[in-house]
Amino acid sequence: MKTAARLELLPVTPEAAAVVHELYLRCPTYIALIGGDTPTLNDIQRELETLRHDTRRQAYLLFQEGKVIGFLDYKVAYPDLHSATVSLLLIDERLQNQGLGKLVVEQLEQLLSGRTERLFAVVYGNNEKAKAFWKRQGYTHAHDGGPSLSWYVKNLSN
Ligand code: ACO
């Protein structure tokens, strides 16, 4: 497995919709897995506008050596004041399984450590790869939220 350099996390603004859209287009396996249509540029623009109005939502484009390698969307003080929840970590399909996802989670945990007691990850649909990934990062299954949401959690306080 390649060793990845530290990543840059840059907040996403609606102006970056085209870049986020391109990233989604580069992840057809994930889109097929969650059973949705490929989002249009308009869909992404609307989503980023929604995000802008929710001060607890934190969305970042992930860069390695100046290149976009992924997207991260999480929410602070959710589902309770002492927790945060990742709703999507998306790594460019061509760059998956090289340790980048793991690096993002490590950096996010460092960022939140001391401010947040627990980090949750909500896996949507029948996404066994994602479940295995979060378990590999030390997250344990917390509960299922209906038939299509699986919540995983890790305690960040030492
Ligand atoms: N089964 C078991 N272990 C796995 C699997 C798997 N299918 N995939 C990765 N791992 C392990 C790796 O072996 C590695 O372990 P190691 O460091 O001990 O060798 C570790 O997990 C880290 O793997 P990475 O290479 O960092 O994983 P990657 O960069 O591919 O990121 C991710 C994982 C985010 C799931 C990526 O594949 C992706 O973007 N998938 C499509 C979108 C998606 O499903 N995102 C998650 C949705 S759920 C959510 O975000 C809350």
py3Dmol code that shows the C-alpha trace and the ligand (Angstrom):
import py3Dmol

protein = """\
ATOM      1  CA  MET A   1       0.000   0.000   0.000  1.00  0.00           C
ATOM      2  CA  LYS A   2       1.293   3.505  -0.894  1.00  0.00           C
ATOM      3  CA  THR A   3       2.134   5.892   1.912  1.00  0.00           C
ATOM      4  CA  ALA A   4       0.106   9.043   1.400  1.00  0.00           C
ATOM      5  CA  ALA A   5       1.275  12.553   2.291  1.00  0.00           C
ATOM      6  CA  ARG A   6      -0.871  14.660   4.603  1.00  0.00           C
ATOM      7  CA  LEU A   7      -4.021  15.889   2.907  1.00  0.00           C
ATOM      8  CA  GLU A   8      -5.452  19.387   2.654  1.00  0.00           C
ATOM      9  CA  LEU A   9      -9.088  19.869   3.601  1.00  0.00           C
ATOM     10  CA  LEU A  10     -10.609  22.951   1.969  1.00  0.00           C
ATOM     11  CA  PRO A  11     -14.157  24.058   2.800  1.00  0.00           C
ATOM     12  CA  VAL A  12     -16.533  23.595  -0.121  1.00  0.00           C
ATOM     13  CA  THR A  13     -18.475  26.575  -1.405  1.00  0.00           C
ATOM     14  CA  PRO A  14     -21.284  26.514  -4.008  1.00  0.00           C
ATOM     15  CA  GLU A  15     -18.742  27.952  -6.466  1.00  0.00           C
ATOM     16  CA  ALA A  16     -16.927  24.604  -6.328  1.00  0.00           C
ATOM     17  CA  ALA A  17     -20.006  22.692  -7.529  1.00  0.00           C
ATOM     18  CA  ALA A  18     -18.413  21.760 -10.865  1.00  0.00           C
ATOM     19  CA  VAL A  19     -15.392  20.244  -9.125  1.00  0.00           C
ATOM     20  CA  VAL A  20     -17.579  18.236  -6.744  1.00  0.00           C
ATOM     21  CA  HIS A  21     -19.718  17.130  -9.692  1.00  0.00           C
ATOM     22  CA  GLU A  22     -16.644  15.890 -11.578  1.00  0.00           C
ATOM     23  CA  LEU A  23     -15.629  13.894  -8.525  1.00  0.00           C
ATOM     24  CA  TYR A  24     -19.044  12.194  -8.419  1.00  0.00           C
ATOM     25  CA  LEU A  25     -18.701  11.350 -12.119  1.00  0.00           C
ATOM     26  CA  ARG A  26     -15.433   9.642 -11.272  1.00  0.00           C
ATOM     27  CA  CYS A  27     -17.194   7.398  -8.710  1.00  0.00           C
ATOM     28  CA  PRO A  28     -19.726   5.372 -10.808  1.00  0.00           C
ATOM     29  CA  THR A  29     -19.444   2.253  -8.621  1.00  0.00           C
ATOM     30  CA  TYR A  30     -20.574   4.174  -5.538  1.00  0.00           C
ATOM     31  CA  ILE A  31     -23.462   5.830  -7.414  1.00  0.00           C
ATOM     32  CA  ALA A  32     -24.607   2.407  -8.663  1.00  0.00           C
ATOM     33  CA  LEU A  33     -24.258   0.952  -5.168  1.00  0.00           C
ATOM     34  CA  ILE A  34     -26.526   3.507  -3.540  1.00  0.00           C
ATOM     35  CA  GLY A  35     -28.977   2.979  -6.387  1.00  0.00           C
ATOM     36  CA  GLY A  36     -29.366   6.615  -7.319  1.00  0.00           C
ATOM     37  CA  ASP A  37     -29.085   8.496 -10.583  1.00  0.00           C
ATOM     38  CA  THR A  38     -25.822  10.274 -11.196  1.00  0.00           C
ATOM     39  CA  PRO A  39     -26.327  13.738  -9.706  1.00  0.00           C
ATOM     40  CA  THR A  40     -26.482  16.618 -12.160  1.00  0.00           C
ATOM     41  CA  LEU A  41     -24.467  19.785 -11.713  1.00  0.00           C
ATOM     42  CA  ASN A  42     -27.718  21.432 -10.632  1.00  0.00           C
ATOM     43  CA  ASP A  43     -28.269  18.784  -7.927  1.00  0.00           C
ATOM     44  CA  ILE A  44     -24.797  19.455  -6.556  1.00  0.00           C
ATOM     45  CA  GLN A  45     -25.288  23.221  -6.665  1.00  0.00           C
ATOM     46  CA  ARG A  46     -28.552  22.891  -4.716  1.00  0.00           C
ATOM     47  CA  GLU A  47     -26.934  20.567  -2.172  1.00  0.00           C
ATOM     48  CA  LEU A  48     -24.034  22.961  -1.598  1.00  0.00           C
ATOM     49  CA  GLU A  49     -26.465  25.868  -1.195  1.00  0.00           C
ATOM     50  CA  THR A  50     -28.371  23.862   1.440  1.00  0.00           C
ATOM     51  CA  LEU A  51     -25.114  23.139   3.155  1.00  0.00           C
ATOM     52  CA  ARG A  52     -24.152  26.794   3.309  1.00  0.00           C
ATOM     53  CA  HIS A  53     -27.241  27.482   5.456  1.00  0.00           C
ATOM     54  CA  ASP A  54     -26.515  24.735   7.984  1.00  0.00           C
ATOM     55  CA  THR A  55     -23.730  25.967  10.235  1.00  0.00           C
ATOM     56  CA  ARG A  56     -23.227  22.503  11.738  1.00  0.00           C
ATOM     57  CA  ARG A  57     -22.551  20.848   8.353  1.00  0.00           C
ATOM     58  CA  GLN A  58     -18.891  20.821   7.373  1.00  0.00           C
ATOM     59  CA  ALA A  59     -18.055  19.884   3.817  1.00  0.00           C
ATOM     60  CA  TYR A  60     -14.555  19.745   2.456  1.00  0.00           C
ATOM     61  CA  LEU A  61     -12.824  19.008  -0.789  1.00  0.00           C
ATOM     62  CA  LEU A  62      -9.810  16.829  -0.111  1.00  0.00           C
ATOM     63  CA  PHE A  63      -6.562  17.623  -1.887  1.00  0.00           C
ATOM     64  CA  GLN A  64      -3.303  15.754  -2.177  1.00  0.00           C
ATOM     65  CA  GLU A  65      -0.421  17.608  -3.778  1.00  0.00           C
ATOM     66  CA  GLY A  66      -2.834  20.120  -5.313  1.00  0.00           C
ATOM     67  CA  LYS A  67      -5.170  17.498  -6.836  1.00  0.00           C
ATOM     68  CA  VAL A  68      -8.730  16.797  -5.722  1.00  0.00           C
ATOM     69  CA  ILE A  69      -8.858  13.263  -4.329  1.00  0.00           C
ATOM     70  CA  GLY A  70     -12.178  13.270  -2.488  1.00  0.00           C
ATOM     71  CA  PHE A  71     -15.002  14.869  -0.583  1.00  0.00           C
ATOM     72  CA  LEU A  72     -15.927  14.812   3.100  1.00  0.00           C
ATOM     73  CA  ASP A  73     -19.243  15.841   4.627  1.00  0.00           C
ATOM     74  CA  TYR A  74     -19.804  15.728   8.384  1.00  0.00           C
ATOM     75  CA  LYS A  75     -21.949  17.460  10.961  1.00  0.00           C
ATOM     76  CA  VAL A  76     -20.811  18.739  14.349  1.00  0.00           C
ATOM     77  CA  ALA A  77     -22.933  18.604  17.519  1.00  0.00           C
ATOM     78  CA  TYR A  78     -24.917  15.772  15.957  1.00  0.00           C
ATOM     79  CA  PRO A  79     -26.727  13.575  16.989  1.00  0.00           C
ATOM     80  CA  ASP A  80     -25.940  15.182  20.363  1.00  0.00           C
ATOM     81  CA  LEU A  81     -23.790  18.087  21.553  1.00  0.00           C
ATOM     82  CA  HIS A  82     -20.787  15.851  22.283  1.00  0.00           C
ATOM     83  CA  SER A  83     -20.737  14.005  18.968  1.00  0.00           C
ATOM     84  CA  ALA A  84     -20.078  14.585  15.297  1.00  0.00           C
ATOM     85  CA  THR A  85     -21.266  12.468  12.381  1.00  0.00           C
ATOM     86  CA  VAL A  86     -19.704  11.717   9.015  1.00  0.00           C
ATOM     87  CA  SER A  87     -22.396  11.343   6.384  1.00  0.00           C
ATOM     88  CA  LEU A  88     -20.089  10.940   3.401  1.00  0.00           C
ATOM     89  CA  LEU A  89     -16.448  10.241   2.763  1.00  0.00           C
ATOM     90  CA  LEU A  90     -15.928   9.805  -0.962  1.00  0.00           C
ATOM     91  CA  ILE A  91     -12.528   9.002  -2.446  1.00  0.00           C
ATOM     92  CA  ASP A  92     -11.994   9.217  -6.221  1.00  0.00           C
ATOM     93  CA  GLU A  93     -12.619   5.667  -7.439  1.00  0.00           C
ATOM     94  CA  ARG A  94      -9.261   5.472  -9.240  1.00  0.00           C
ATOM     95  CA  LEU A  95      -7.489   6.281  -5.959  1.00  0.00           C
ATOM     96  CA  GLN A  96      -9.356   3.969  -3.583  1.00  0.00           C
ATOM     97  CA  ASN A  97      -7.589   1.231  -1.585  1.00  0.00           C
ATOM     98  CA  GLN A  98      -4.351   3.215  -1.377  1.00  0.00           C
ATOM     99  CA  GLY A  99      -4.733   4.382   2.211  1.00  0.00           C
ATOM    100  CA  LEU A 100      -6.290   7.788   1.451  1.00  0.00           C
ATOM    101  CA  GLY A 101      -9.601   7.106   3.221  1.00  0.00           C
ATOM    102  CA  LYS A 102      -7.734   5.991   6.305  1.00  0.00           C
ATOM    103  CA  LEU A 103      -5.628   9.163   6.206  1.00  0.00           C
ATOM    104  CA  VAL A 104      -8.753  11.366   5.996  1.00  0.00           C
ATOM    105  CA  VAL A 105     -10.311   9.644   9.010  1.00  0.00           C
ATOM    106  CA  GLU A 106      -7.079  10.010  11.008  1.00  0.00           C
ATOM    107  CA  GLN A 107      -6.886  13.733  10.190  1.00  0.00           C
ATOM    108  CA  LEU A 108     -10.560  14.285  11.013  1.00  0.00           C
ATOM    109  CA  GLU A 109     -10.199  12.479  14.335  1.00  0.00           C
ATOM    110  CA  GLN A 110      -7.190  14.691  15.192  1.00  0.00           C
ATOM    111  CA  LEU A 111      -9.169  17.795  14.238  1.00  0.00           C
ATOM    112  CA  LEU A 112     -12.142  16.847  16.414  1.00  0.00           C
ATOM    113  CA  SER A 113     -10.242  15.330  19.291  1.00  0.00           C
ATOM    114  CA  GLY A 114     -10.610  17.407  22.475  1.00  0.00           C
ATOM    115  CA  ARG A 115     -13.742  19.119  21.078  1.00  0.00           C
ATOM    116  CA  THR A 116     -15.923  16.095  20.398  1.00  0.00           C
ATOM    117  CA  GLU A 117     -16.262  12.958  22.462  1.00  0.00           C
ATOM    118  CA  ARG A 118     -17.556  10.642  19.769  1.00  0.00           C
ATOM    119  CA  LEU A 119     -17.422  10.401  16.019  1.00  0.00           C
ATOM    120  CA  PHE A 120     -20.205   8.563  14.228  1.00  0.00           C
ATOM    121  CA  ALA A 121     -20.222   7.352  10.632  1.00  0.00           C
ATOM    122  CA  VAL A 122     -23.563   6.681   8.960  1.00  0.00           C
ATOM    123  CA  VAL A 123     -23.388   4.129   6.166  1.00  0.00           C
ATOM    124  CA  TYR A 124     -26.247   4.273   3.692  1.00  0.00           C
ATOM    125  CA  GLY A 125     -27.540   1.202   1.893  1.00  0.00           C
ATOM    126  CA  ASN A 126     -25.944  -2.161   1.400  1.00  0.00           C
ATOM    127  CA  ASN A 127     -22.412  -0.789   1.399  1.00  0.00           C
ATOM    128  CA  GLU A 128     -20.363  -3.665   2.801  1.00  0.00           C
ATOM    129  CA  LYS A 129     -17.071  -2.140   1.705  1.00  0.00           C
ATOM    130  CA  ALA A 130     -17.786   1.024   3.682  1.00  0.00           C
ATOM    131  CA  LYS A 131     -18.849  -0.970   6.749  1.00  0.00           C
ATOM    132  CA  ALA A 132     -15.618  -2.990   6.587  1.00  0.00           C
ATOM    133  CA  PHE A 133     -13.642   0.220   6.133  1.00  0.00           C
ATOM    134  CA  TRP A 134     -15.109   1.939   9.224  1.00  0.00           C
ATOM    135  CA  LYS A 135     -14.654  -1.208  11.334  1.00  0.00           C
ATOM    136  CA  ARG A 136     -11.024  -1.323  10.198  1.00  0.00           C
ATOM    137  CA  GLN A 137     -10.623   2.255  11.503  1.00  0.00           C
ATOM    138  CA  GLY A 138     -11.788   1.123  14.966  1.00  0.00           C
ATOM    139  CA  TYR A 139     -15.498   2.009  14.689  1.00  0.00           C
ATOM    140  CA  THR A 140     -18.096  -0.332  16.131  1.00  0.00           C
ATOM    141  CA  HIS A 141     -21.652  -0.839  15.006  1.00  0.00           C
ATOM    142  CA  ALA A 142     -23.911   1.335  17.192  1.00  0.00           C
ATOM    143  CA  HIS A 143     -27.373   0.765  15.739  1.00  0.00           C
ATOM    144  CA  ASP A 144     -29.375   0.592  12.537  1.00  0.00           C
ATOM    145  CA  GLY A 145     -31.607   3.513  11.669  1.00  0.00           C
ATOM    146  CA  GLY A 146     -34.263   1.753   9.659  1.00  0.00           C
ATOM    147  CA  PRO A 147     -33.434  -0.754   6.932  1.00  0.00           C
ATOM    148  CA  SER A 148     -30.943   1.412   5.049  1.00  0.00           C
ATOM    149  CA  LEU A 149     -28.803   3.254   7.609  1.00  0.00           C
ATOM    150  CA  SER A 150     -26.089   1.693   9.748  1.00  0.00           C
ATOM    151  CA  TRP A 151     -24.473   3.845  12.416  1.00  0.00           C
ATOM    152  CA  TYR A 152     -20.868   3.207  13.500  1.00  0.00           C
ATOM    153  CA  VAL A 153     -19.139   4.999  16.363  1.00  0.00           C
ATOM    154  CA  LYS A 154     -15.709   5.590  17.887  1.00  0.00           C
ATOM    155  CA  ASN A 155     -14.883   7.280  21.180  1.00  0.00           C
ATOM    156  CA  LEU A 156     -12.378  10.088  20.563  1.00  0.00           C
ATOM    157  CA  SER A 157     -11.629  10.992  24.169  1.00  0.00           C
ATOM    158  CA  ASN A 158      -8.461   9.404  25.557  1.00  0.00           C
TER     159      ASN A 158
END
"""
ligand_1 = """\
51
ACO
N -12.788 -4.744 3.405
C -11.940 -4.751 4.447
N -11.070 -3.767 4.695
C -11.045 -2.740 3.836
C -11.888 -2.652 2.727
C -12.781 -3.724 2.529
N -13.611 -3.759 1.479
N -11.627 -1.495 2.066
C -10.630 -0.889 2.732
N -10.283 -1.651 3.777
C -9.207 -1.420 4.707
C -7.898 -1.410 3.952
O -7.370 -2.720 3.838
C -7.076 -0.539 4.833
O -6.590 -1.280 5.923
P -5.031 -1.234 6.297
O -4.671 0.212 6.434
O -4.939 -1.976 7.561
O -4.345 -1.886 5.135
C -8.051 0.451 5.426
O -9.352 -0.135 5.280
C -7.971 1.771 4.761
O -8.329 1.639 3.390
P -8.146 2.867 2.411
O -7.278 2.473 1.264
O -7.737 4.043 3.203
O -9.634 3.044 1.881
P -10.097 4.053 0.722
O -9.115 5.112 0.451
O -10.534 3.240 -0.445
O -11.362 4.734 1.401
C -13.752 4.507 1.237
C -12.449 3.927 1.804
C -13.975 5.896 1.814
C -14.893 3.581 1.639
C -13.595 4.611 -0.301
O -13.366 3.332 -0.825
C -14.794 5.251 -1.013
O -14.805 6.455 -1.235
N -15.780 4.425 -1.398
C -16.946 4.926 -2.151
C -17.798 5.840 -1.316
C -18.209 5.227 -0.004
O -18.754 4.135 0.045
N -17.913 5.966 1.066
C -18.285 5.571 2.421
C -19.733 5.855 2.651
S -20.172 5.680 4.349
C -19.678 7.144 5.060
O -19.017 7.932 4.434
C -20.044 7.408 6.488
"""
view = py3Dmol.view(width=600, height=400)
view.addModel(protein, "pdb")
view.setStyle({"model": 0}, {"cartoon": {"style": "trace"}})
view.addModel(ligand_1, "xyz")
view.setStyle({"model": 1}, {"stick": {}})
view.zoomTo()
view.show()
